[in-house]
Amino acid sequence: MSKTLFVIGNGFDLHHGIPSRYDDFREFLSEKDKDLLNSIKAHLPLYEDKLWCNFETALADLNKDSVEYYTSSYLMSYSDDEWRDSGHHDYQYEIDKIVTALTDSLKCKLSEWIFEIDLSNYNKKLHFISPDSHYLTFNYTQTLQSLYAVPDKNILHIHGKSENQNSSLILGHGDNPIKQEKLSCYDADKDIRILQG
């Protein structure tokens, strides 16, 4: 039984030529869901397409000013001549629409994108990857299973894995290091977990 633990990030998939950068996700959205892409560009601090490598970090910094500006036209005074009862919940509806786009819709499209990557096209294998070793992976892909026949029981996908188009993935983002008190790891029942305290 191997005692080797590999910690794998996106560089592993990129080594194999797998298009798994957030820039690739942006391209996917430009073809499949331009409304979501426009919402991301409008409300997350990416500013330019070339900064999509910071996508997860940008999720932590929703541009509240942009959301308020975009939705401000839906805030009307009851005394306004244009006020109608039918518009009573428009502001909340528009806020909810943005939040849903940047949460549920985003995760759904991310899952769809990852699932559509055909891993059978890639075969730049690394000689030291063994099915007997254990893996902690930040990747959503099933590269280890597809290319190296590593069994699921030896892999912990800490953000989830794309098994179908509706997989429940965890889309992480950067934390403010000042607010983060500590990060600790422990081995409980042979399961590696990350705790923030």
C-alpha positions in Angstrom: 0.0 0.0 0.0 1.4 3.3 -1.1 1.9 6.1 1.5 2.4 8.8 -1.1 0.0 11.7 -1.1 -0.1 14.0 -4.2 -1.7 17.5 -4.0 -2.8 18.4 -7.5 -3.9 21.7 -8.9 -4.7 23.0 -12.3 -1.1 22.8 -13.5 -1.6 19.0 -13.6 -4.4 19.3 -16.1 -2.6 22.0 -18.0 0.5 19.7 -18.3 -1.8 17.3 -20.1 -3.0 20.0 -22.5 -6.5 20.1 -21.0 -8.1 23.5 -21.6 -9.1 24.1 -17.9 -8.1 27.7 -17.4 -10.8 30.2 -16.5 -10.0 31.9 -19.8 -11.3 28.7 -21.4 -14.4 29.0 -19.3 -14.8 32.6 -20.5 -14.6 31.3 -24.1 -17.2 28.7 -23.3 -19.6 31.3 -21.8 -19.1 33.6 -24.9 -20.5 30.8 -27.0 -23.1 29.3 -24.6 -24.3 32.0 -22.3 -23.5 35.6 -23.2 -26.0 37.0 -20.6 -24.2 35.3 -17.8 -20.8 36.4 -19.2 -22.1 40.0 -19.4 -23.4 39.8 -15.8 -20.0 38.5 -14.6 -18.2 41.3 -16.5 -20.6 43.9 -15.1 -20.5 42.9 -11.5 -17.2 41.2 -10.7 -13.9 43.2 -10.6 -12.3 41.4 -13.6 -12.2 44.7 -15.7 -10.4 43.0 -18.6 -10.7 39.6 -20.3 -7.0 39.0 -19.6 -7.7 39.0 -15.8 -9.9 35.9 -15.8 -7.1 34.0 -14.1 -8.3 35.9 -11.0 -11.8 34.7 -11.5 -12.2 32.9 -8.1 -10.7 35.8 -6.2 -13.1 38.2 -8.0 -16.0 36.2 -6.7 -15.1 37.4 -3.2 -15.2 41.0 -4.3 -18.6 41.5 -5.9 -18.8 45.1 -7.2 -21.6 46.3 -5.0 -21.5 49.8 -6.6 -22.1 48.3 -10.0 -25.1 46.2 -8.7 -26.5 49.3 -7.0 -26.1 51.4 -10.1 -27.6 48.8 -12.4 -30.6 48.3 -10.1 -31.2 51.9 -8.9 -33.6 52.6 -11.7 -35.9 50.0 -10.1 -36.1 52.0 -6.8 -38.9 54.4 -7.0 -40.6 56.5 -4.4 -44.2 55.8 -3.6 -44.9 59.5 -4.3 -43.3 59.3 -7.8 -45.7 59.9 -10.7 -44.3 56.8 -12.4 -45.0 54.5 -9.4 -47.2 51.5 -10.0 -48.1 48.7 -7.6 -46.9 46.2 -10.2 -43.3 47.6 -9.7 -43.3 47.1 -5.9 -40.8 44.2 -6.0 -38.9 45.1 -9.1 -35.8 46.2 -7.2 -35.6 43.0 -5.2 -36.3 40.9 -8.4 -33.4 42.6 -10.2 -31.0 42.0 -7.2 -32.1 38.4 -7.0 -31.6 38.0 -10.7 -27.9 39.2 -10.4 -27.3 37.0 -7.3 -28.8 34.0 -9.0 -26.7 34.5 -12.1 -23.5 34.8 -10.0 -24.3 31.8 -7.9 -26.6 29.1 -9.2 -26.3 29.8 -13.0 -22.6 30.2 -12.7 -22.1 26.9 -10.9 -24.4 25.2 -13.4 -22.4 26.5 -16.4 -19.1 25.7 -14.8 -20.3 22.1 -14.3 -21.5 21.9 -17.9 -18.1 23.3 -19.2 -16.0 20.8 -17.2 -18.3 17.9 -18.2 -17.9 18.8 -21.9 -14.1 18.4 -21.8 -13.3 15.2 -23.5 -10.4 13.7 -21.5 -9.8 10.9 -24.0 -8.0 13.4 -26.3 -5.1 13.9 -23.8 -2.4 11.4 -23.0 0.8 13.1 -21.8 1.2 10.7 -18.9 3.6 11.3 -16.0 5.6 8.2 -15.0 5.3 8.8 -11.2 1.5 8.9 -11.0 0.3 5.5 -9.6 -3.2 4.2 -9.1 -2.1 3.1 -5.6 -1.1 6.6 -4.4 -3.6 9.0 -2.8 -4.5 12.3 -4.3 -5.9 15.6 -3.0 -7.1 17.6 -6.0 -8.4 21.1 -6.4 -9.5 20.1 -10.0 -13.0 19.4 -11.1 -11.9 17.1 -13.9 -11.5 13.4 -13.6 -8.1 13.3 -15.2 -6.7 10.9 -12.7 -9.5 8.4 -13.2 -9.5 8.7 -17.0 -5.8 8.8 -17.8 -4.3 6.9 -14.9 -7.0 4.5 -13.8 -6.8 5.9 -10.2 -9.8 4.6 -8.3 -12.2 7.2 -6.8 -11.5 5.9 -3.3 -7.9 7.2 -3.6 -9.0 10.7 -4.7 -10.4 13.6 -2.7 -11.9 16.3 -5.0 -12.1 19.1 -2.4 -14.2 21.2 -4.8 -16.3 18.3 -6.1 -15.9 16.6 -9.5 -17.7 16.8 -12.7 -19.6 13.5 -13.1 -22.5 15.0 -15.2 -23.7 18.3 -16.5 -25.5 18.9 -13.2 -22.7 18.1 -10.8 -22.7 20.1 -7.6 -19.3 21.9 -7.7 -17.9 24.1 -5.0 -16.6 27.3 -6.6 -14.0 28.7 -4.2 -12.7 32.2 -3.9 -10.0 34.0 -2.1 -10.4 35.0 1.5 -9.2 38.3 3.0 -6.0 37.1 4.9 -6.6 39.6 7.6 -10.0 38.1 8.4 -8.8 34.5 8.3 -7.6 33.5 11.7 -6.1 30.1 10.9 -6.1 27.3 8.4 -5.5 23.8 9.8 -5.5 20.3 8.4 -6.2 17.0 10.2 -6.6 13.4 9.3 -9.9 12.1 10.6 -10.9 8.5 9.6 -8.4 8.6 6.8 -10.2 11.6 5.3 -8.3 14.9 4.8 -10.4 17.9 5.6 -9.6 21.6 5.5 -10.9 23.6 8.4 -11.0 27.4 8.8 -11.4 28.7 12.3 
